[in-house]
Amino acid sequence: MTDASAAVWRKSSYSNAQGGECVEVADGFPGIVPVRDSKRSGGPVLVFGAEAWRSFISAAVWHKSSYSNSQGGDCVEVADGFPGLVPVRDSKRPEGPVLVFGATAWQAFVAQLAE
């Protein structure tokens, strides 16, 4: 059994004071990824093997920004196939964390960039 009592948890961007149905992930556990319900911080923790978690996360189809290049351009990747959500990650660190935005918020952000 994994002791996650001292874990530092990252909340989903959808976790909020209204009890959004979201998860938290803990970093710093070699070979495993602890996951819990953000509404029940004292509740049970699911533990995934790191490879199983990577497979789950990598199931997304990622699209690089047209500004991403081999010289390390400061760009992002966006994933398709998540109705109402837009997962975003750093194109230089595809194994790193993923931010998830609501599709409406993302569309407003992109529209502002285009102005």
C-alpha positions as CSV (number, residue, x, y, z in Angstrom):
1,M,0.0,0.0,0.0
2,T,1.2,3.5,-0.9
3,D,1.4,6.1,1.9
4,A,0.3,9.3,0.2
5,S,-0.2,11.3,3.5
6,A,2.7,13.6,2.7
7,A,1.9,13.9,-1.1
8,V,1.7,17.3,-2.8
9,W,-1.5,17.1,-4.9
10,R,-2.2,19.0,-8.2
11,K,-5.9,19.8,-8.6
12,S,-7.7,19.7,-11.9
13,S,-8.6,23.1,-13.3
14,Y,-12.2,22.1,-12.9
15,S,-12.0,21.6,-9.1
16,N,-13.8,24.5,-7.4
17,A,-15.7,25.5,-4.3
18,Q,-18.9,24.2,-5.8
19,G,-17.6,20.6,-5.8
20,G,-16.7,20.1,-9.4
21,E,-16.3,16.4,-10.2
22,C,-12.6,16.3,-10.6
23,V,-9.4,14.5,-9.6
24,E,-6.1,15.4,-8.1
25,V,-2.8,13.8,-9.0
26,A,0.3,13.5,-6.8
27,D,3.8,13.9,-8.2
28,G,7.1,12.5,-6.8
29,F,6.2,8.8,-6.5
30,P,8.7,6.9,-8.7
31,G,7.0,4.3,-10.8
32,I,3.4,5.1,-9.7
33,V,0.8,7.9,-10.0
34,P,-1.6,8.4,-7.0
35,V,-5.0,9.8,-8.0
36,R,-7.9,10.9,-5.7
37,D,-11.2,12.7,-5.8
38,S,-10.7,16.4,-5.2
39,K,-13.9,16.6,-3.2
40,R,-12.8,13.9,-0.8
41,S,-9.1,14.7,0.1
42,G,-9.3,12.2,3.0
43,G,-10.9,9.6,0.9
44,P,-9.3,6.6,-1.0
45,V,-6.4,7.0,-3.3
46,L,-6.2,5.0,-6.6
47,V,-2.6,4.1,-7.6
48,F,-1.8,3.6,-11.2
49,G,1.5,2.3,-12.6
50,A,3.3,5.1,-14.2
51,E,3.2,3.4,-17.6
52,A,-0.5,2.7,-17.3
53,W,-1.1,6.4,-16.5
54,R,1.1,7.5,-19.4
55,S,-0.9,5.3,-21.7
56,F,-4.1,6.8,-20.5
57,I,-2.9,10.3,-20.9
58,S,-1.2,9.6,-24.2
59,A,-4.5,8.3,-25.7
60,A,-5.2,11.9,-26.5
61,V,-4.4,13.0,-30.1
62,W,-2.2,16.1,-29.7
63,H,-1.7,18.9,-32.2
64,K,1.4,21.1,-32.1
65,S,1.2,24.9,-32.5
66,S,2.4,26.0,-35.9
67,Y,5.1,27.9,-34.0
68,S,6.6,24.7,-32.4
69,N,9.9,23.8,-34.0
70,S,13.1,21.9,-33.4
71,Q,14.8,25.0,-32.0
72,G,12.6,24.8,-28.8
73,G,10.0,27.3,-29.7
74,D,7.9,28.3,-26.6
75,C,4.7,26.6,-27.8
76,V,1.8,24.4,-26.8
77,E,0.0,21.3,-27.9
78,V,-3.8,20.9,-27.8
79,A,-5.7,17.6,-27.7
80,D,-8.9,16.7,-29.5
81,G,-11.7,14.3,-28.6
82,F,-12.8,15.7,-25.2
83,P,-16.2,17.2,-25.6
84,G,-16.4,20.6,-23.8
85,L,-12.7,20.4,-22.7
86,V,-9.4,21.5,-24.2
87,P,-6.3,19.7,-22.8
88,V,-3.1,21.8,-23.3
89,R,0.5,20.9,-22.6
90,D,4.0,22.3,-23.2
91,S,5.3,21.0,-26.6
92,K,8.8,20.9,-25.1
93,R,7.7,18.7,-22.2
94,P,5.0,16.3,-23.6
95,E,5.5,14.0,-20.5
96,G,4.8,17.0,-18.2
97,P,1.6,18.2,-16.7
98,V,-1.6,18.8,-18.7
99,L,-3.8,21.8,-18.1
100,V,-7.5,21.4,-19.0
101,F,-9.7,24.3,-20.0
102,G,-13.4,24.6,-20.7
103,A,-13.9,24.8,-24.5
104,T,-15.7,28.2,-24.2
105,A,-12.9,29.7,-22.1
106,W,-10.3,28.4,-24.5
107,Q,-12.1,29.8,-27.5
108,A,-12.3,33.2,-25.9
109,F,-8.6,33.0,-25.1
110,V,-7.7,32.1,-28.7
111,A,-10.0,34.8,-30.0
112,Q,-8.2,37.4,-27.9
113,L,-4.8,36.3,-29.3
114,A,-6.1,36.8,-32.8
115,E,-7.0,40.4,-32.2
